[in-house]
Amino acid sequence: MADEIDYEIIGDDMQIVEIELDPNEAVQAEAGAMAYMGPGIEMQTSMGNEGGGFFGGLKKGLKRALTGESFFITSFVQKGSGKGHVAFAAPYPGKIIPLDLTKFGGSLLCQKDSFLCAARGVEIEVAFTRKLGAGFFGGEGFILQRLTGDGLAFLHIGGTVIRKDLAVGETYRVDTGCVAAFTETVTYDITWSKNFKNALFGGEGVVLATLTGPGTVYMQSLPFSRLADRIFAASAYGHRDEQTGVAGTGILGGLIGGDRSF
């Protein structure tokens, strides 16, 4: 059974979740998520929930490492007397949402970058989509994390959070990066855009995630990949040259600044 923890979500767009722990209670998080912790909190790094022994934990750690995640899971345990506090910060603008896994049948699938922290006792493992096509074309949606147990888990969702409770047979087609989390009752697949020309020249993805109910889906308006693309574009082509004062270092900026000829 997972630890029963109290929490407070602080902030608006760049949020922090502060967890309050009783003696010997713990919360677990991906490496690097912790923002601050009070006296009495001790960090314990392991390969994850090791109910299957050392080799079970090793297998889980290797699986996470092969998919770009941290090999280790860090637990924060209150070893002092009275209440202890530890906080975890959102990595980019968005919302932190608390999810009680008991309300979702004890299991939830989420984007690999969405998981922030969870009460001790929640199992965290890597899950894959069922179809090979999703691996080649599904983008962020291919590598998923499965959270199982009866405790609280905290997800960070980029931008605005949109929740949809799908009826039986109800289907949404979603940009693969905008799928943040969904229950295991939801059927997840990847489909090609019907109009390839619109996908190619209209700026939208060639493939979409198809989510079919029954079940609950959480979507995000600002996936990290989209944010990273905007930052990269601005850094590569959008900054102002300090000497000339001309914006842009790409082809257009070079032409305006006079440093390219054809």
Salt bridges, closest charged atoms under 4 A:
ASP3 OD2 - ARG120 NH2 3.10
ASP12 OD1 - LYS95 NZ 2.84
ASP13 OD1 - LYS95 NZ 3.83
GLU20 OE1 - LYS83 NZ 3.83
GLU20 OE2 - HIS85 NE2 3.23
ASP22 OD1 - LYS83 NZ 2.56
GLU69 OE2 - LYS112 NZ 3.75
ASP113 OD1 - LYS112 NZ 3.70
GLU123 OE1 - LYS60 NZ 2.90
GLU125 OE2 - ARG146 NH1 3.54
ASP165 OD1 - ARG163 NH2 3.09
ASP175 OD2 - ARG226 NH2 3.67
GLU184 OE2 - ARG146 NE 2.78
ASP189 OD2 - LYS131 NZ 3.81
